[in-house]
Amino acid sequence: MDNSGGITASLAGRYASALFDLASEAGTVSAVEGDLERLDQAVRESDDFARLIRNPQISRADAGKAIEAVATVLGCSELTRNFLGVLAGNRRLASLPDMVRAFFAIAAAQRGEVSAEVTTAHALDDTQLAQLAEKLKIREGRSVKLRTRVDPEILGGLVVRIGSQMIDSSIRTRLNSLSQAMKG
């Protein structure tokens, strides 16, 4: 598999690459990708879960039991549950969001597409998502897979992150720029 050096050079990238290799061998890349998407959403939406994975005071055994319970509730595959157990055993659960992003990037690269994280103040409908995907496809020169998230704090507009590039057309950023310009 040909991963970019930037992804696999990081700790999260090495774990994600190993998981991708195992999922590829088992033919379960799509299932694992779905599992990781649900886990990522759970981290973003549940403060308790986010605190759990970041709490260094929780023992390895207790973290393993807790993450196994969450994985079971989310309906994660056996490979994903085993991966989470390894993370708990190695005290790497805090890096789970970075590993998820790295896995998505690796999977997208294998499919010949690029992954984009889109943050909006309000949920986009299917037509808007299709138009955005088409514009990003023209810009990037290849297919773009969108992962969306809603953050009312950006007030309006959108923020698109493709790899290390960020396109920020949020109203919050525009207001902050205007404020800075007025201060002189």
KAZI-V603438 format. One record per residue. N is the residue number from 1. PSI is psi in degrees with one decimal (999 if undefined). D_FIRST is the distance of its C-alpha to the first C-alpha in Angstrom with 2 decimals. Layout:
[[N PSI D_FIRST] [N PSI D_FIRST]]
//
This chain:
[[1 141.0 0.00] [2 98.1 3.78] [3 149.8 6.25] [4 145.3 9.80] [5 -31.8 11.77] [6 -38.6 14.38] [7 -50.5 12.69] [8 -8.6 11.35] [9 -25.2 14.61] [10 161.4 16.74] [11 -48.7 17.72] [12 -38.9 16.96] [13 -38.1 13.44] [14 -42.9 12.82] [15 -44.5 14.43] [16 -40.1 12.67] [17 -42.3 9.16] [18 -43.1 10.74] [19 -41.8 12.38] [20 -43.1 9.52] [21 -44.8 7.96] [22 -41.7 11.63] [23 -37.8 12.35] [24 -45.5 9.78] [25 -37.7 11.35] [26 -8.6 14.68] [27 28.8 14.31] [28 28.1 15.69] [29 -45.1 13.47] [30 -41.8 16.59] [31 -44.8 18.94] [32 -39.1 17.25] [33 -41.5 17.05] [34 -41.8 20.76] [35 -46.7 21.58] [36 -33.2 20.20] [37 -42.7 22.10] [38 -39.7 25.25] [39 -43.2 24.85] [40 -42.0 24.42] [41 -40.2 27.48] [42 -40.0 29.38] [43 -42.1 28.83] [44 -33.8 30.08] [45 -17.1 33.00] [46 109.1 34.23] [47 -36.6 35.68] [48 -44.0 36.23] [49 -41.9 32.60] [50 -41.7 31.54] [51 -38.1 34.17] [52 -49.4 33.09] [53 -18.2 29.52] [54 -2.7 30.91] [55 110.2 33.93] [56 -10.1 33.75] [57 -13.2 37.01] [58 130.4 35.67] [59 159.6 35.06] [60 -42.6 31.72] [61 -45.6 33.34] [62 -40.0 34.84] [63 -40.3 31.66] [64 -43.3 29.86] [65 -43.3 32.67] [66 -44.6 32.76] [67 -32.3 29.07] [68 -42.0 29.20] [69 -43.1 32.20] [70 -44.4 30.54] [71 -37.2 27.45] [72 -45.1 29.90] [73 -38.4 31.93] [74 -6.8 28.93] [75 34.8 27.92] [76 149.9 24.48] [77 166.4 22.58] [78 -41.0 22.74] [79 -44.3 19.16] [80 -41.9 19.90] [81 -41.7 23.29] [82 -41.7 21.95] [83 -45.9 19.53] [84 -35.4 22.62] [85 -40.1 24.65] [86 -43.0 22.41] [87 -43.6 22.70] [88 -43.8 26.44] [89 -30.5 26.77] [90 6.1 25.07] [91 46.7 27.00] [92 13.0 24.00] [93 -30.4 25.14] [94 -24.1 26.32] [95 4.0 22.79] [96 -46.8 21.90] [97 -38.2 22.37] [98 -37.8 20.02] [99 -38.0 17.33] [100 -47.7 17.96] [101 -41.6 17.62] [102 -41.1 14.33] [103 -45.2 12.98] [104 -41.2 14.52] [105 -42.4 13.05] [106 -45.6 9.39] [107 -41.4 10.52] [108 -42.5 12.54] [109 -39.7 10.05] [110 -33.6 8.07] [111 -2.2 11.69] [112 23.0 12.68] [113 172.1 15.14] [114 146.7 16.27] [115 134.4 17.72] [116 132.3 21.32] [117 121.7 23.60] [118 123.6 27.15] [119 127.4 30.17] [120 161.9 33.55] [121 -29.6 37.03] [122 151.8 37.45] [123 140.0 35.18] [124 145.2 34.28] [125 173.9 35.19] [126 -38.3 32.99] [127 -45.6 34.51] [128 -40.9 33.87] [129 -41.3 30.22] [130 -41.7 29.81] [131 -43.1 31.60] [132 -44.3 29.55] [133 -40.2 26.24] [134 -42.5 27.66] [135 -40.0 28.83] [136 -33.3 25.54] [137 -42.5 23.79] [138 -42.9 26.33] [139 -41.8 25.85] [140 -20.7 22.04] [141 13.5 21.81] [142 169.3 19.34] [143 143.7 19.59] [144 127.9 20.23] [145 123.5 20.02] [146 135.5 22.97] [147 121.9 23.53] [148 153.2 27.23] [149 149.6 29.53] [150 129.4 33.28] [151 98.3 34.98] [152 -19.0 38.70] [153 -15.5 39.08] [154 -5.7 37.63] [155 -41.4 40.78] [156 177.2 39.43] [157 -156.3 36.97] [158 160.8 33.28] [159 124.8 30.56] [160 127.7 27.11] [161 119.5 24.17] [162 105.8 21.09] [163 -124.3 18.80] [164 -2.4 21.36] [165 142.0 23.82] [166 131.3 26.71] [167 110.7 29.32] [168 103.9 32.33] [169 31.5 35.20] [170 151.5 36.67] [171 -36.1 40.41] [172 -45.5 40.22] [173 -41.3 38.57] [174 -41.9 41.08] [175 -40.3 43.95] [176 -40.9 42.77] [177 -42.1 42.55] [178 -41.4 45.99] [179 -45.4 47.38] [180 -39.4 46.13] [181 -36.0 47.59] [182 -28.8 50.91] [183 -23.4 51.11] [184 999 51.04]]
//
